[in-house]
């Protein structure tokens, strides 16, 4: 009897160890994707300090794609955890807070002296505040403030565009435009303007053939000029929030005309 109990105990321990290993394996994939996003942000910082702005922009675009994947993979595999959420937040701070700030500064804001330092710090501080607020609020149908990956996309695509077309340092007028973009993206991140959450977009089951054709056309347009499409998409998303806010305020301020009987 004692031998059977021992065998049963050994079997249970073996099963527990196997179950723990399986759980660790499930959690490994989303965290590995998060690590890839953080590495892309780090590579963007290194490339920016070496003046390779085109590579820095591509690296931050890769970080945005990986950041969009890790959460979906974790939810699909039922592998969400508090550790993963905190790790993802720290990765976002590197990839979407520090990296675009360093990229903008090395690209041309350093020519503005102390003003460039102040703008860069403003962006990184606003990104940190945005991520902290998101950690408290959690997921919802909409975002309060511009998401940090989209703000990063504006900065990265602008620098990528310049590096793709020009090899000379940017003129002071172009630097001022970049400074305005960086400040605008920073303020939108900490604003209370609502933004549509892309997480609501889900593809389930089969899709129409026409939708697949449209997807192929969209990919073809992207490959024609990736930085330009990247810039247009991120700027369009950034402006969608203020545009909707102004439209709602306009609708509220417009009096409703009532028909009067004569």
C-alpha positions as CSV (number, residue, x, y, z in Angstrom):
1,X,0.0,0.0,0.0
2,X,2.8,2.4,0.9
3,X,4.6,1.7,-2.4
4,X,1.4,2.4,-4.3
5,X,1.0,5.8,-2.5
6,X,4.6,6.6,-3.2
7,X,4.1,5.8,-6.9
8,X,0.9,7.9,-7.0
9,X,2.7,10.8,-5.3
10,X,5.6,10.6,-7.8
11,X,3.1,10.5,-10.7
12,X,1.3,13.6,-9.4
13,X,4.6,15.5,-8.9
14,X,5.6,14.6,-12.4
15,X,2.3,15.8,-13.8
16,X,2.6,19.1,-11.7
17,X,6.1,19.7,-13.1
18,X,4.9,19.0,-16.7
19,X,2.0,21.4,-16.2
20,X,4.3,24.1,-14.8
21,X,6.6,23.7,-17.8
22,X,3.6,23.9,-20.2
23,X,2.5,27.1,-18.5
24,X,6.0,28.6,-18.7
25,X,6.1,27.7,-22.4
26,X,2.8,29.5,-23.0
27,X,4.0,32.6,-21.3
28,X,7.3,32.6,-23.1
29,X,6.0,33.5,-26.6
30,X,4.2,36.8,-25.8
31,X,7.1,37.9,-23.5
32,X,9.6,37.0,-26.2
33,X,7.7,39.3,-28.6
34,X,7.7,42.0,-26.0
35,X,11.5,41.6,-25.7
36,X,11.7,41.9,-29.5
37,X,9.8,45.2,-29.4
38,X,12.2,46.5,-26.7
39,X,15.2,45.4,-28.7
40,X,13.8,47.2,-31.7
41,X,13.5,50.4,-29.6
42,X,17.1,50.0,-28.3
43,X,18.3,49.4,-31.9
44,X,16.5,52.6,-32.9
45,X,18.3,54.5,-30.2
46,X,21.7,53.2,-31.3
47,X,21.0,53.9,-35.0
48,X,19.8,57.4,-34.2
49,X,23.0,58.2,-32.2
50,X,25.0,57.0,-35.2
51,X,23.0,59.2,-37.6
52,X,21.3,56.3,-39.3
53,X,17.8,57.8,-39.2
54,X,16.4,55.5,-41.9
55,X,17.3,52.4,-39.9
56,X,16.0,54.0,-36.7
57,X,12.7,54.7,-38.3
58,X,12.4,51.1,-39.6
59,X,13.3,49.8,-36.2
60,X,10.6,51.8,-34.4
61,X,8.1,50.6,-37.0
62,X,9.1,47.1,-36.2
63,X,8.6,47.8,-32.5
64,X,5.1,49.1,-33.2
65,X,4.2,45.9,-35.1
66,X,5.6,43.7,-32.3
67,X,3.9,45.7,-29.7
68,X,0.6,45.1,-31.5
69,X,1.2,41.4,-31.7
70,X,2.3,40.6,-28.1
71,X,-1.1,41.4,-26.5
72,X,-3.1,39.6,-29.2
73,X,-0.9,36.5,-28.9
74,X,-1.2,36.6,-25.1
75,X,-5.0,36.8,-25.3
76,X,-5.2,34.1,-28.0
77,X,-3.1,31.7,-25.9
78,X,-4.8,32.7,-22.7
79,X,-1.4,33.6,-21.4
80,X,-2.1,37.1,-19.9
81,X,-0.3,37.9,-16.6
82,X,0.5,40.8,-14.4
83,X,4.2,40.2,-15.1
84,X,3.5,40.4,-18.9
85,X,1.6,43.7,-18.5
86,X,4.3,45.3,-16.4
87,X,7.1,44.1,-18.8
88,X,5.1,45.3,-21.8
89,X,4.8,48.8,-20.1
90,X,8.5,49.0,-19.5
91,X,9.2,47.9,-23.1
92,X,6.9,50.6,-24.4
93,X,8.7,53.2,-22.4
94,X,12.0,52.2,-24.1
95,X,10.5,51.8,-27.6
96,X,7.9,54.6,-27.6
97,X,9.2,57.0,-25.0
98,X,13.0,57.1,-25.0
99,X,13.7,55.9,-28.6
100,X,11.6,58.5,-30.5
101,X,12.8,61.3,-28.2
102,X,16.4,60.4,-28.9
103,X,15.7,60.0,-32.6
104,X,14.1,63.5,-32.8
105,X,16.9,65.1,-30.8
106,X,19.7,63.5,-32.8
107,X,17.9,64.1,-36.1
108,X,17.7,67.9,-35.6
109,X,16.3,69.1,-32.3
110,X,19.9,69.3,-30.9
111,X,20.4,72.3,-33.2
112,X,17.8,74.2,-31.0
113,X,20.2,73.9,-28.0
114,X,18.3,74.0,-24.6
115,X,14.9,74.2,-26.4
116,X,15.7,70.9,-28.1
117,X,16.6,69.3,-24.7
118,X,13.3,70.6,-23.2
119,X,11.2,69.4,-26.1
120,X,12.8,65.9,-26.0
121,X,12.3,65.6,-22.2
122,X,8.7,66.8,-22.6
123,X,8.0,64.1,-25.0
124,X,9.5,61.3,-22.9
125,X,7.7,62.6,-19.7
126,X,4.4,62.7,-21.5
127,X,5.0,59.2,-22.8
128,X,5.7,58.0,-19.3
129,X,2.5,59.7,-18.0
130,X,0.5,58.2,-20.8
131,X,1.7,54.7,-20.1
132,X,1.1,55.1,-16.3
133,X,-2.5,56.3,-17.0
134,X,-3.1,53.3,-19.3
135,X,-1.9,50.9,-16.7
136,X,-4.4,52.3,-14.2
137,X,-7.3,52.5,-16.6
138,X,-6.8,49.2,-18.4
139,X,-8.3,48.1,-21.8
140,X,-11.5,49.7,-23.0
141,X,-13.3,50.5,-26.2
142,X,-11.4,53.7,-26.6
143,X,-8.2,55.4,-25.4
144,X,-7.9,58.6,-23.4
145,X,-5.1,60.4,-25.1
146,X,-3.0,59.5,-28.1
147,X,-1.5,56.0,-27.7
148,X,2.3,56.2,-27.3
149,X,3.0,53.8,-30.3
150,X,1.1,56.2,-32.6
151,X,3.0,59.2,-31.2
152,X,6.2,57.3,-31.8
153,X,5.0,56.6,-35.4
154,X,4.7,60.3,-36.1
155,X,8.2,61.1,-35.0
156,X,9.8,58.0,-36.6
157,X,8.1,58.3,-39.9
158,X,8.9,62.0,-40.2
159,X,12.6,61.3,-39.6
160,X,12.4,58.3,-41.9
161,X,10.9,60.4,-44.7
162,X,13.7,62.9,-44.5
163,X,16.4,60.2,-44.4
164,X,14.8,58.5,-47.4
165,X,14.8,61.6,-49.6
166,X,17.7,63.7,-48.3
167,X,21.2,63.1,-47.2
168,X,21.9,66.6,-45.9
169,X,21.1,67.8,-42.4
170,X,17.6,69.4,-42.1
171,X,17.2,73.1,-42.4
172,X,16.2,75.1,-39.3
173,X,12.7,75.6,-40.7
174,X,12.3,71.8,-41.1
175,X,13.6,71.3,-37.5
176,X,11.0,73.7,-36.2
177,X,8.3,71.7,-38.0
178,X,9.6,68.6,-36.3
179,X,9.6,70.3,-33.0
180,X,6.0,71.3,-33.5
181,X,5.1,67.6,-34.3
182,X,7.0,66.3,-31.3
183,X,5.3,68.8,-28.9
184,X,1.9,68.2,-30.5
185,X,2.3,64.4,-30.1
186,X,3.4,64.8,-26.5
187,X,0.4,67.0,-25.6
188,X,-2.0,64.7,-27.3
189,X,-0.7,61.7,-25.3
190,X,-1.6,63.4,-22.0
191,X,-4.9,64.9,-23.2
192,X,-8.4,63.7,-22.4
193,X,-9.3,63.3,-26.1
194,X,-10.8,60.0,-26.9
195,X,-9.3,57.7,-29.6
196,X,-10.7,54.6,-31.2
197,X,-9.1,51.4,-29.9
198,X,-7.7,49.2,-32.8
199,X,-8.2,46.2,-30.4
200,X,-11.9,46.3,-31.3
201,X,-11.0,45.3,-34.9
202,X,-11.2,41.6,-35.0
203,X,-11.3,39.3,-38.0
204,X,-13.3,36.2,-37.3
205,X,-14.2,33.5,-39.8
206,X,-14.1,34.0,-43.5
207,X,-13.8,37.4,-45.2
208,X,-15.2,38.4,-48.6
209,X,-13.0,38.0,-51.6
210,X,-13.2,41.8,-52.2
211,X,-11.7,42.4,-48.8
212,X,-8.7,40.3,-49.6
213,X,-8.2,42.2,-52.9
214,X,-8.4,45.5,-51.0
215,X,-5.8,44.2,-48.5
216,X,-3.4,43.3,-51.4
217,X,-3.9,46.8,-52.9
218,X,-3.1,48.4,-49.5
219,X,0.1,46.4,-49.1
220,X,1.1,47.4,-52.7
221,X,0.6,51.1,-51.8
222,X,2.6,50.7,-48.6
223,X,5.6,49.1,-50.5
224,X,5.6,52.0,-53.0
225,X,6.6,54.5,-50.3
226,X,6.6,53.0,-46.8
227,X,7.6,56.1,-44.8
228,X,5.1,58.3,-46.5
229,X,2.2,55.9,-45.9
230,X,3.5,55.4,-42.4
231,X,3.4,59.1,-41.8
232,X,0.0,59.6,-43.3
233,X,-1.5,56.8,-41.3
234,X,-0.1,57.9,-38.0
235,X,-0.9,61.5,-38.6
236,X,-4.4,60.6,-39.7
237,X,-5.0,58.6,-36.5
238,X,-3.5,61.4,-34.4
239,X,-5.9,64.0,-36.0
240,X,-8.9,61.8,-35.8
241,X,-9.3,62.4,-32.1
242,X,-9.3,66.2,-32.1
243,X,-11.4,66.2,-35.2
244,X,-14.1,64.1,-33.6
245,X,-13.8,66.2,-30.4
246,X,-14.4,69.4,-32.4
247,X,-17.3,67.9,-34.3
248,X,-19.0,66.8,-31.1
249,X,-18.6,70.2,-29.6
250,X,-20.0,71.8,-32.8
251,X,-23.0,69.5,-32.7
252,X,-23.7,70.3,-29.1
253,X,-23.4,74.1,-29.7
254,X,-25.6,74.0,-32.7
255,X,-29.2,74.7,-31.6
256,X,-31.8,72.2,-32.9
257,X,-34.4,73.9,-35.0
258,X,-37.9,73.1,-34.1
259,X,-40.8,73.3,-36.5
260,X,-43.4,75.9,-35.5
261,X,-47.0,75.7,-36.4
262,X,-48.2,78.9,-38.1
